[in-house]
Amino acid sequence: MGQSKKDLRNQQQKKNKELGIVTKQQKAPNTTTCCKLCKLELRTTKRNVELVTHQTSKHPSSSMAECFPGEEYEKA
């Protein structure tokens, strides 16, 4: 009886691991950042939409640099 696709994939990954080749993609670790004004912790993502939403709703008179110094964000 033949092997399933899953068995073949796992077998190939095992061979690659022995050779030092990584075939599975690693997830980036979840990171958080803290608002400097209210000390609320928010998840940091690629686009940082949560940070922008927090700043515009909670601290409209402050800038993003004041709330989250050093963080990159997507400008609307």
N, C-alpha and C positions, 0 to 999 in steps of 0.2 A: 504494500500500500504506500502511496506517495505521501510526501510531507506537505503540510499546509503552508500557505504563504507566510503565516506568522512564524512557523518553525524555521522556514528558510531564511526569513529576515533576521530572526534571533541568532541563527547559526552564522550568518554573514557578519552581523554586528560583533559576535564573539571573536571571529577571525580578525576583523578590523581592530578590535580592542587589543588583541595580542600584538598586532603590528603597530599600534600607537595611533590609529586613525579614529577620530571621534565621529560617529555618524548621527548620534542623537543631538538635537539642539538643546542647549541649556537655557532655562528660563533665567531672566535677570532677577536678582533678589529684590524683594519688595523693600523700597526705601520710603522713609517718611521725612517730612520737613516740618518745621514748627513756625507758625506765624509769630513774628517778633512783637506784634502789638497785643494780641490776645492769648498767645501761647497755645493755640489750637494746633494739634498735629494733623497733617493731611498727607495722603499718599502722593508720592512723586511719580509721574508718568512721563511718557515721551512729550506730550503736548502740554501737560500741566493745566488742563482745563479746570480741574477742581480748584487749583490755586487762583486762577483768574476769576472764577465765579465767587470764591470766598472774598477776594479783595474788592470786587465790584459791589457785592451785596453788604458786607459787614463794615468795610473801611473805604467808602467812596472818596473821601477827602485825602486819603493816603495813596502813594504810588506803590506799584508792585515791588520796587526796590526797597521801599521802607518795610513792607510786610515780609517779603521773602528775599533778603539780600543774597546774591550769588546764584539764584535760580533762573534758568531760561524758560521763557513762556511764549506761547503763540499769541501774537498781537491780533486783535480783531479788526 
